[in-house]
Amino acid sequence: MDLKSNHASPVLTDPAPVNKSRLGMPSGLLPYSQPGMGFSSGKYAIVPRKKPGKLDDVRSNGWLDAMISSSPPRKKLLKDLNVEVSTDDIDNMTRSWMLKYPSALNSFVKIVNYAKNKKIAMFLDYDGTLSPIVDDPDRALMSDAMRSTVKNLAKYFPTAIISGRSRDKVYELVGLKELYYAGSHGMDIIGPARHTACYNHSNCIKSSDDQAKEVNLFQPASEFLPMIDEVFRTLVETTRGIEGAKVENHKFCTSVHYRNVDEKSWPTIAQYVHDVLRDYPRLRLTHGRKVLEIRPVIDWDKGKAVEFLLESLGLTNSEDVLPIFIGDDRTDEDAFKVLRKGNRGYGILVSPVPKETNAFYSLKDPSEVMEFLNSLVRWKELDAPINAE
């Protein structure tokens, strides 16, 4: 396996196609097999555009409610519901929520006191955490100041980006070779190979980066690549007539963005996705911030990606390790759950409005994220010199 020649970082090209026996795919990762639902042979028929099925499908299964509840800011929700809420009531709700999920900035001393004599490992989402949420996903760019902050962070703490975007795309956006990258919600991971992670996962491949450093490439959903590509092509065609709709192929998952779609067309776009998924029982839908995401039905998520990277880093001993995950999306909740279990680490939710979460702490926006990360760097600079490996 070779590295992409145009990258100066450990970003691997795809391995050669492998069959199921070579992958050694555990049965737990592929919970069932549907007769007649084989993968495409590689040649794709042109998918004719057709009208969506009955819109009652997405209303009855809760998709539409989930789209609405996960998307608009709180003020818009209250307006749409014709609920009269005073400013004092909103302030009281916010204060109550902040008591439950206090600011990581205000709680910084408490966090670093707990971190004394522990090895901190940092895990960061990208969109809405390191970059602002914008109408066009291609324009969700992190600032130079944020990039400098993350680079300094990685000098002191092992740092990984775990994003819903493809691994290649998130590396392109971040551009720091000092980090580890996990794309497709953790289904495409490149990490260190200094420890035994690959021995415990049969579909993990060892390789070397352009600096001759050994790395692990772990892709638990490799067998789904043809299916995801087929669904992506189908959705691009079927949603072509919906103004503002954007379909992205994140390699191991496909995203349908409706941020720029008129709200009256949300039921239609949801029904299109529903109709496509009906033919793919080995795929499932998850909801993000104004995005519908189609993912393989496997027992893998951002939480398991955190565990894999900790294992790869040799940091599985929870007594002297403090993992911190900062993210803003529903998919980040899987990582928050893993860290909350047994008080293993800290999840920090990035949100300008109160919402239920498995995180311990909160930050309002990427600017507060940058302030928190800079505070960690300053604390470490005062605490100890950089440990050269």
VOPAGU-2260 file (C-alpha; in pm, 1 decimal, decimal comma):
REM VOPAGU-2260
SITE   aa  ch    i         X         Y         Z
SITE  MET   A    0       0,0       0,0       0,0
SITE  ASP   A    1     141,2     332,5     -99,7
SITE  LEU   A    2      83,2     680,8      17,3
SITE  LYS   A    3     -67,3     945,0    -203,9
SITE  SER   A    4     231,6    1113,5    -358,8
SITE  ASN   A    5      77,0    1458,1    -344,5
SITE  HIS   A    6      30,7    1452,3      35,0
SITE  ALA   A    7     295,5    1528,7     291,6
SITE  SER   A    8     102,8    1344,7     560,2
SITE  PRO   A    9       8,6     989,0     647,1
SITE  VAL   A   10    -295,5     975,3     418,2
SITE  LEU   A   11    -311,9     634,8     255,0
SITE  THR   A   12    -452,8     540,7     -80,8
SITE  ASP   A   13    -716,3     268,9     -79,3
SITE  PRO   A   14    -591,0     -85,3     -49,6
SITE  ALA   A   15    -642,2    -323,3    -336,0
SITE  PRO   A   16    -988,1    -484,5    -346,7
SITE  VAL   A   17   -1010,2    -768,3    -100,4
SITE  ASN   A   18   -1254,4   -1050,7     -71,1
SITE  LYS   A   19   -1454,2   -1133,3     236,6
SITE  SER   A   20   -1225,7   -1413,9     350,4
SITE  ARG   A   21    -919,4   -1189,3     333,4
SITE  LEU   A   22   -1097,8    -918,4     527,5
SITE  GLY   A   23   -1183,9   -1166,7     798,6
SITE  MET   A   24   -1492,5    -957,0     868,1
SITE  PRO   A   25   -1628,5   -1056,2    1209,8
SITE  SER   A   26   -1989,7   -1164,2    1207,1
SITE  GLY   A   27   -2070,8    -892,0    1457,0
SITE  LEU   A   28   -1981,8    -626,9    1200,9
SITE  LEU   A   29   -2220,0    -771,1     942,7
SITE  PRO   A   30   -2526,8    -857,1    1148,6
SITE  TYR   A   31   -2727,6   -1011,3     868,1
SITE  SER   A   32   -2716,3   -1088,3     502,3
SITE  GLN   A   33   -3012,5   -1020,4     279,7
SITE  PRO   A   34   -3075,1   -1271,4      -1,1
SITE  GLY   A   35   -3062,7   -1109,7    -338,6
SITE  MET   A   36   -2899,9    -795,8    -200,8
SITE  GLY   A   37   -2550,4    -849,0    -338,8
SITE  PHE   A   38   -2322,6    -561,1    -419,6
SITE  SER   A   39   -2303,5    -404,8    -759,9
SITE  SER   A   40   -2059,6    -559,3   -1002,7
SITE  GLY   A   41   -1909,6    -216,6   -1063,7
SITE  LYS   A   42   -2119,8    -110,4   -1362,5
SITE  TYR   A   43   -2401,6     119,1   -1268,7
SITE  ALA   A   44   -2723,7     148,7   -1458,3
SITE  ILE   A   45   -2863,1     497,5   -1510,3
SITE  VAL   A   46   -3120,1     547,7   -1238,9
SITE  PRO   A   47   -3432,9     715,7   -1373,5
SITE  ARG   A   48   -3576,6     991,8   -1162,5
SITE  LYS   A   49   -3912,3     902,2   -1015,3
SITE  LYS   A   50   -4166,4    1051,7    -786,2
SITE  PRO   A   51   -4124,6     976,8    -416,9
SITE  GLY   A   52   -4350,8     726,4    -245,0
SITE  LYS   A   53   -4621,8     820,9       0,4
SITE  LEU   A   54   -4509,0    1105,1     222,5
SITE  ASP   A   55   -4693,4     936,2     507,4
SITE  ASP   A   56   -4392,9     700,4     534,0
SITE  VAL   A   57   -4155,8     968,6     664,2
SITE  ARG   A   58   -4422,7    1121,0     884,8
SITE  SER   A   59   -4517,4     795,0    1051,8
SITE  ASN   A   60   -4162,4     672,6    1107,2
SITE  GLY   A   61   -4055,5     996,2    1274,8
SITE  TRP   A   62   -3800,8    1103,3    1012,0
SITE  LEU   A   63   -3966,3    1437,6     949,9
SITE  ASP   A   64   -3995,0    1515,9    1319,8
SITE  ALA   A   65   -3627,4    1431,6    1362,7
SITE  MET   A   66   -3531,8    1658,0    1073,0
SITE  ILE   A   67   -3723,2    1949,0    1223,4
SITE  SER   A   68   -3607,1    1898,1    1581,6
SITE  SER   A   69   -3239,6    1858,5    1493,9
SITE  SER   A   70   -3220,0    2152,5    1256,9
SITE  PRO   A   71   -3366,1    2494,6    1345,0
SITE  PRO   A   72   -3234,5    2712,5    1626,6
SITE  ARG   A   73   -3446,7    2718,3    1939,8
SITE  LYS   A   74   -3598,2    3061,1    1872,5
SITE  LYS   A   75   -3733,5    2943,8    1538,1
SITE  LEU   A   76   -3881,1    2631,5    1695,4
SITE  LEU   A   77   -4066,9    2838,0    1952,2
SITE  LYS   A   78   -4193,4    3072,8    1680,9
SITE  ASP   A   79   -4313,0    2784,8    1461,7
SITE  LEU   A   80   -4494,2    2627,7    1754,4
SITE  ASN   A   81   -4654,5    2963,8    1841,8
SITE  VAL   A   82   -4519,0    2931,2    2193,4
SITE  GLU   A   83   -4485,7    3254,5    2386,1
SITE  VAL   A   84   -4174,6    3230,0    2598,4
SITE  SER   A   85   -4037,7    3529,1    2784,4
SITE  THR   A   86   -3672,4    3624,4    2777,9
SITE  ASP   A   87   -3658,7    3547,0    3149,9
SITE  ASP   A   88   -3786,6    3193,2    3086,5
SITE  ILE   A   89   -3524,4    3136,3    2816,9
SITE  ASP   A   90   -3253,7    3270,9    3046,6
SITE  ASN   A   91   -3372,2    3041,4    3325,3
SITE  MET   A   92   -3366,4    2739,2    3093,2
SITE  THR   A   93   -3014,5    2829,0    2981,4
SITE  ARG   A   94   -2890,9    2873,4    3338,8
SITE  SER   A   95   -3045,9    2541,8    3440,9
SITE  TRP   A   96   -2881,4    2368,9    3143,6
SITE  MET   A   97   -2544,4    2529,8    3221,4
SITE  LEU   A   98   -2561,7    2394,3    3574,8
SITE  LYS   A   99   -2597,3    2046,0    3429,3
SITE  TYR   A  100   -2341,1    2096,4    3150,6
SITE  PRO   A  101   -2110,5    2374,0    3274,1
SITE  SER   A  102   -1879,3    2570,0    3048,8
SITE  ALA   A  103   -1547,8    2393,6    2992,8
SITE  LEU   A  104   -1384,3    2736,7    3008,1
SITE  ASN   A  105   -1530,8    2819,1    3347,9
SITE  SER   A  106   -1446,9    2465,7    3464,2
SITE  PHE   A  107   -1094,4    2467,6    3321,8
SITE  VAL   A  108    -915,8    2458,9    3658,0
SITE  LYS   A  109   -1126,8    2162,8    3767,4
SITE  ILE   A  110   -1051,2    1979,2    3442,0
SITE  VAL   A  111    -673,1    2027,1    3457,7
SITE  ASN   A  112    -661,8    1945,0    3828,3
SITE  TYR   A  113    -822,0    1611,4    3744,6
SITE  ALA   A  114    -575,9    1572,8    3454,7
SITE  LYS   A  115    -268,1    1597,7    3677,5
SITE  ASN   A  116     -49,1    1287,2    3646,3
SITE  LYS   A  117    -266,0    1170,9    3355,9
SITE  LYS   A  118    -195,3    1151,0    2983,5
SITE  ILE   A  119    -447,8    1364,1    2793,3
SITE  ALA   A  120    -562,1    1243,5    2450,0
SITE  MET   A  121    -760,1    1489,2    2237,5
SITE  PHE   A  122   -1036,1    1395,3    1992,3
SITE  LEU   A  123   -1201,6    1666,5    1784,5
SITE  ASP   A  124   -1492,7    1679,9    1543,9
SITE  TYR   A  125   -1444,7    1914,7    1247,7
SITE  ASP   A  126   -1767,4    2082,7    1129,4
SITE  GLY   A  127   -1917,2    2307,7    1396,9
SITE  THR   A  128   -1620,2    2243,4    1624,9
SITE  LEU   A  129   -1306,0    2354,7    1442,8
SITE  SER   A  130   -1496,6    2534,5    1168,4
SITE  PRO   A  131   -1828,6    2720,4    1168,3
SITE  ILE   A  132   -2146,8    2564,2    1033,5
SITE  VAL   A  133   -2210,5    2725,1     693,6
SITE  ASP   A  134   -2466,8    2683,9     416,3
SITE  ASP   A  135   -2215,5    2525,7     176,5
SITE  PRO   A  136   -2017,6    2234,7     330,6
SITE  ASP   A  137   -1731,5    2304,5      87,4
SITE  ARG   A  138   -1686,8    2645,1     249,7
SITE  ALA   A  139   -1661,8    2515,6     606,7
SITE  LEU   A  140   -1300,9    2623,6     646,9
SITE  MET   A  141   -1108,2    2641,5     971,5
SITE  SER   A  142    -926,1    2968,4    1033,2
SITE  ASP   A  143    -549,0    2998,9    1028,3
SITE  ALA   A  144    -565,6    3081,1    1397,9
SITE  MET   A  145    -756,8    2759,3    1470,3
SITE  ARG   A  146    -511,5    2557,7    1259,8
SITE  SER   A  147    -219,6    2705,8    1453,9
SITE  THR   A  148    -395,8    2625,4    1781,0
SITE  VAL   A  149    -454,0    2261,2    1684,9
SITE  LYS   A  150     -94,5    2227,9    1564,8
SITE  ASN   A  151      32,9    2355,3    1900,7
SITE  LEU   A  152    -208,4    2123,0    2080,3
SITE  ALA   A  153     -61,0    1822,6    1899,6
SITE  LYS   A  154     287,1    1911,0    2028,7
SITE  TYR   A  155     176,9    1818,7    2378,2
SITE  PHE   A  156    -113,7    1576,8    2339,6
SITE  PRO   A  157    -190,0    1301,6    2088,3
SITE  THR   A  158    -466,4    1456,2    1878,3
SITE  ALA   A  159    -712,5    1302,1    1633,3
SITE  ILE   A  160    -986,7    1442,5    1412,2
SITE  ILE   A  161   -1295,2    1218,7    1396,4
SITE  SER   A  162   -1535,5    1350,6    1133,7
SITE  GLY   A  163   -1833,2    1243,2     927,6
SITE  ARG   A  164   -1648,6    1362,4     618,4
SITE  SER   A  165   -1423,0    1132,4     421,0
SITE  ARG   A  166   -1076,9    1095,0     569,7
SITE  ASP   A  167    -909,5    1242,7     261,7
SITE  LYS   A  168   -1142,3    1543,9     267,8
SITE  VAL   A  169   -1097,2    1622,2     636,3
SITE  TYR   A  170    -720,2    1596,2     598,7
SITE  GLU   A  171    -739,5    1834,0     303,2
SITE  LEU   A  172    -934,9    2081,5     517,4
SITE  VAL   A  173    -712,1    2053,1     824,1
SITE  GLY   A  174    -377,2    1996,4     654,3
SITE  LEU   A  175    -176,3    1898,3     962,4
SITE  LYS   A  176      41,6    1589,8     939,3
SITE  GLU   A  177      90,6    1587,2    1317,4
SITE  LEU   A  178    -262,5    1455,8    1370,9
SITE  TYR   A  179    -442,7    1124,8    1331,0
SITE  TYR   A  180    -752,0    1118,6    1109,8
SITE  ALA   A  181   -1073,4     917,2    1117,8
SITE  GLY   A  182   -1331,2     980,9     846,6
SITE  SER   A  183   -1682,1     852,3     776,9
SITE  HIS   A  184   -1776,8     868,4    1147,8
SITE  GLY   A  185   -1477,4     653,3    1239,6
SITE  MET   A  186   -1514,4     391,4     965,4
SITE  ASP   A  187   -1188,4     498,4     797,8
SITE  ILE   A  188    -903,5     543,1    1045,0
SITE  ILE   A  189    -533,8     606,7    1005,7
SITE  GLY   A  190    -344,7     584,7    1331,7
SITE  PRO   A  191     -18,6     483,0    1494,2
SITE  ALA   A  192      90,9     121,1    1479,4
SITE  ARG   A  193     303,9     120,2    1792,2
SITE  HIS   A  194      67,6    -110,2    1980,4
SITE  THR   A  195    -163,7    -407,2    1935,2
SITE  ALA   A  196    -477,4    -251,7    1781,7
SITE  CYS   A  197    -436,5    -436,7    1451,9
SITE  TYR   A  198    -392,1    -769,5    1626,9
SITE  ASN   A  199    -739,0    -732,5    1774,6
SITE  HIS   A  200    -907,5    -625,9    1448,0
SITE  SER   A  201    -868,8    -857,6    1150,7
SITE  ASN   A  202    -969,2    -591,2     896,7
SITE  CYS   A  203    -686,8    -360,6    1002,3
SITE  ILE   A  204    -391,6    -324,7     766,0
SITE  LYS   A  205     -39,5    -220,5     860,0
SITE  SER   A  206     150,9       6,0     624,7
SITE  SER   A  207     405,8     287,4     622,8
SITE  ASP   A  208     370,0     657,8     558,9
SITE  ASP   A  209     596,4     875,6     348,8
SITE  GLN   A  210     834,0     913,8     642,5
SITE  ALA   A  211     869,7     535,8     674,2
SITE  LYS   A  212     665,1     543,6     992,9
SITE  GLU   A  213     445,3     239,6    1046,5
SITE  VAL   A  214      72,2     314,8    1058,9
SITE  ASN   A  215    -257,3     129,8    1095,2
SITE  LEU   A  216    -530,8     163,7     833,2
SITE  PHE   A  217    -859,8      39,3     971,8
SITE  GLN   A  218   -1174,0      26,6     756,8
SITE  PRO   A  219   -1439,1    -193,1     921,8
SITE  ALA   A  220   -1694,5    -123,2     645,6
SITE  SER   A  221   -1472,3    -196,8     343,3
SITE  GLU   A  222   -1721,0    -442,4     196,4
SITE  PHE   A  223   -1985,3    -168,6     176,1
SITE  LEU   A  224   -1792,5      58,4     -60,8
SITE  PRO   A  225   -1973,5     -50,3    -381,2
SITE  MET   A  226   -2312,1     -23,9    -209,5
SITE  ILE   A  227   -2244,0     326,1     -72,3
SITE  ASP   A  228   -2125,9     441,3    -414,1
SITE  GLU   A  229   -2438,5     301,0    -575,0
SITE  VAL   A  230   -2665,4     475,8    -323,9
SITE  PHE   A  231   -2474,8     800,8    -373,5
SITE  ARG   A  232   -2527,6     789,3    -750,8
SITE  THR   A  233   -2894,2     706,9    -705,3
SITE  LEU   A  234   -2956,0     993,3    -462,7
SITE  VAL   A  235   -2770,2    1243,7    -679,5
SITE  GLU   A  236   -3008,1    1158,1    -962,4
SITE  THR   A  237   -3330,8    1137,3    -762,0
SITE  THR   A  238   -3275,6    1465,6    -575,2
SITE  ARG   A  239   -3160,3    1656,8    -879,7
SITE  GLY   A  240   -3491,1    1840,2    -906,7
SITE  ILE   A  241   -3490,0    1967,9    -546,1
SITE  GLU   A  242   -3339,6    2314,2    -531,5
SITE  GLY   A  243   -3066,9    2346,6    -269,4
SITE  ALA   A  244   -3023,5    1972,9    -209,1
SITE  LYS   A  245   -2662,9    1852,1    -196,7
SITE  VAL   A  246   -2551,0    1489,1    -189,0
SITE  GLU   A  247   -2197,0    1404,1     -77,2
SITE  ASN   A  248   -2006,0    1077,0     -91,4
SITE  HIS   A  249   -1797,9    1042,7     225,3
SITE  LYS   A  250   -1662,6     704,4     114,1
SITE  PHE   A  251   -1824,7     486,8     380,5
SITE  CYS   A  252   -2138,5     695,5     416,7
SITE  THR   A  253   -2348,5     927,4     201,6
SITE  SER   A  254   -2488,5    1260,6     319,7
SITE  VAL   A  255   -2794,1    1442,1     188,9
SITE  HIS   A  256   -2782,2    1806,4     296,7
SITE  TYR   A  257   -3109,9    1999,0     314,8
SITE  ARG   A  258   -2983,0    2318,4     481,6
SITE  ASN   A  259   -3052,4    2516,6     163,0
SITE  VAL   A  260   -3376,4    2335,8      76,0
SITE  ASP   A  261   -3711,9    2509,8     125,7
SITE  GLU   A  262   -3870,9    2359,1     435,6
SITE  LYS   A  263   -4181,7    2271,2     232,4
SITE  SER   A  264   -3964,4    2027,6      35,7
SITE  TRP   A  265   -3820,3    1852,5     338,9
SITE  PRO   A  266   -4086,3    1576,3     333,0
SITE  THR   A  267   -4009,1    1513,5     -34,1
SITE  ILE   A  268   -3634,0    1484,0      14,9
SITE  ALA   A  269   -3687,0    1259,6     318,4
SITE  GLN   A  270   -3920,4    1036,3     118,5
SITE  TYR   A  271   -3664,4    1005,6    -162,1
SITE  VAL   A  272   -3405,6     884,5      88,7
SITE  HIS   A  273   -3662,4     652,0     247,4
SITE  ASP   A  274   -3749,1     498,6     -90,0
SITE  VAL   A  275   -3382,8     435,6    -173,2
SITE  LEU   A  276   -3301,8     284,8     166,4
SITE  ARG   A  277   -3595,4      46,8     136,2
SITE  ASP   A  278   -3388,6    -144,2    -120,8
SITE  TYR   A  279   -3079,2    -153,5     101,3
SITE  PRO   A  280   -3159,3    -323,1     435,2
SITE  ARG   A  281   -2789,1    -332,2     523,2
SITE  LEU   A  282   -2781,1      48,1     535,9
SITE  ARG   A  283   -2936,5     277,3     796,4
SITE  LEU   A  284   -3022,5     644,2     838,2
SITE  THR   A  285   -2886,3     881,5    1101,4
SITE  HIS   A  286   -2970,5    1249,2    1150,1
SITE  GLY   A  287   -2724,1    1536,9    1173,4
SITE  ARG   A  288   -2756,2    1913,5    1162,1
SITE  LYS   A  289   -2974,6    1959,1     852,8
SITE  VAL   A  290   -2830,4    1645,2     697,3
SITE  LEU   A  291   -2954,2    1290,1     644,1
SITE  GLU   A  292   -2671,4    1036,4     657,7
SITE  ILE   A  293   -2680,4     685,7     512,2
SITE  ARG   A  294   -2440,6     447,8     684,0
SITE  PRO   A  295   -2368,6      72,1     690,7
SITE  VAL   A  296   -2544,4    -136,5     953,8
SITE  ILE   A  297   -2233,8    -232,8    1148,3
SITE  ASP   A  298   -2143,6    -210,6    1513,0
SITE  TRP   A  299   -1910,1      84,8    1469,5
SITE  ASP   A  300   -1931,0     456,0    1548,6
SITE  LYS   A  301   -1725,1     748,9    1677,7
SITE  GLY   A  302   -1716,2     597,9    2024,6
SITE  LYS   A  303   -1556,4     279,5    1897,7
SITE  ALA   A  304   -1319,2     490,1    1686,1
SITE  VAL   A  305   -1203,6     663,8    2005,2
SITE  GLU   A  306   -1143,7     325,5    2169,8
SITE  PHE   A  307    -951,3     199,8    1865,2
SITE  LEU   A  308    -726,7     506,9    1858,4
SITE  LEU   A  309    -663,9     488,0    2232,8
SITE  GLU   A  310    -562,6     124,7    2185,7
SITE  SER   A  311    -337,5     221,0    1893,4
SITE  LEU   A  312    -174,9     489,0    2109,2
SITE  GLY   A  313    -122,5     249,1    2398,0
SITE  LEU   A  314    -357,1     454,4    2615,4
SITE  THR   A  315    -619,5     201,2    2716,2
SITE  ASN   A  316    -541,0     224,7    3088,3
SITE  SER   A  317    -819,9     451,1    3207,9
SITE  GLU   A  318    -652,8     515,7    3544,3
SITE  ASP   A  319    -372,5     733,2    3404,0
SITE  VAL   A  320    -533,5     851,6    3077,5
SITE  LEU   A  321    -783,2    1133,5    3025,5
SITE  PRO   A  322    -947,3    1131,4    2680,3
SITE  ILE   A  323   -1133,6    1450,4    2585,1
SITE  PHE   A  324   -1373,2    1457,9    2290,5
SITE  ILE   A  325   -1510,2    1789,9    2162,0
SITE  GLY   A  326   -1797,9    1781,2    1914,3
SITE  ASP   A  327   -2129,0    1939,2    1822,6
SITE  ASP   A  328   -2329,4    1674,2    1638,7
SITE  ARG   A  329   -2559,4    1385,1    1724,7
SITE  THR   A  330   -2299,4    1138,0    1598,0
SITE  ASP   A  331   -2056,4    1270,8    1859,5
SITE  GLU   A  332   -2289,9    1143,5    2130,6
SITE  ASP   A  333   -2152,9     790,8    2072,2
SITE  ALA   A  334   -1809,0     916,8    2177,0
SITE  PHE   A  335   -1955,5    1108,1    2471,5
SITE  LYS   A  336   -2124,4     788,5    2592,5
SITE  VAL   A  337   -1797,7     593,7    2581,6
SITE  LEU   A  338   -1616,7     859,7    2785,0
SITE  ARG   A  339   -1900,1     904,0    3035,1
SITE  LYS   A  340   -1911,1     530,7    3107,9
SITE  GLY   A  341   -1712,1     477,2    3423,5
SITE  ASN   A  342   -1601,4     842,8    3418,2
SITE  ARG   A  343   -1341,7     743,2    3162,4
SITE  GLY   A  344   -1300,1    1091,2    3013,5
SITE  TYR   A  345   -1472,0    1416,8    2927,8
SITE  GLY   A  346   -1710,7    1486,2    2644,2
SITE  ILE   A  347   -1755,0    1854,1    2560,4
SITE  LEU   A  348   -2059,1    1956,0    2355,7
SITE  VAL   A  349   -2032,9    2257,0    2126,7
SITE  SER   A  350   -2375,9    2420,5    2112,9
SITE  PRO   A  351   -2512,8    2776,1    2135,0
SITE  VAL   A  352   -2844,7    2645,0    2271,5
SITE  PRO   A  353   -2942,1    2397,5    2545,1
SITE  LYS   A  354   -2995,7    2038,8    2433,7
SITE  GLU   A  355   -2971,5    1697,4    2592,1
SITE  THR   A  356   -2631,5    1533,6    2568,1
SITE  ASN   A  357   -2404,7    1268,8    2717,7
SITE  ALA   A  358   -2123,4    1522,0    2744,7
SITE  PHE   A  359   -1991,0    1650,3    3076,6
SITE  TYR   A  360   -1918,4    2007,9    2970,2
SITE  SER   A  361   -2017,0    2257,2    2701,5
SITE  LEU   A  362   -1875,8    2531,4    2480,2
SITE  LYS   A  363   -2083,5    2771,4    2273,8
SITE  ASP   A  364   -1900,8    2780,7    1940,3
SITE  PRO   A  365   -1567,0    2722,7    1762,6
SITE  SER   A  366   -1423,9    3044,4    1908,8
SITE  GLU   A  367   -1471,7    2902,2    2258,5
SITE  VAL   A  368   -1324,2    2571,4    2139,5
SITE  MET   A  369   -1010,8    2758,3    2028,5
SITE  GLU   A  370    -992,2    2940,0    2362,1
SITE  PHE   A  371   -1019,3    2610,1    2549,5
SITE  LEU   A  372    -750,9    2442,7    2336,3
SITE  ASN   A  373    -518,3    2740,9    2377,4
SITE  SER   A  374    -572,2    2722,3    2753,0
SITE  LEU   A  375    -468,1    2356,5    2748,7
SITE  VAL   A  376    -150,5    2444,5    2559,0
SITE  ARG   A  377     -61,5    2726,7    2800,1
SITE  TRP   A  378    -127,6    2500,4    3098,4
SITE  LYS   A  379      98,2    2230,3    2957,6
SITE  GLU   A  380     373,1    2478,4    2870,8
SITE  LEU   A  381     380,2    2588,6    3232,8
SITE  ASP   A  382     343,4    2235,9    3363,7
SITE  ALA   A  383     622,0    2057,9    3177,0
SITE  PRO   A  384     848,8    2078,1    2873,3
SITE  ILE   A  385     756,4    1894,5    2554,8
SITE  ASN   A  386     840,1    1525,9    2580,7
SITE  ALA   A  387    1043,0    1428,7    2278,6
SITE  GLU   A  388     965,9    1083,0    2151,8
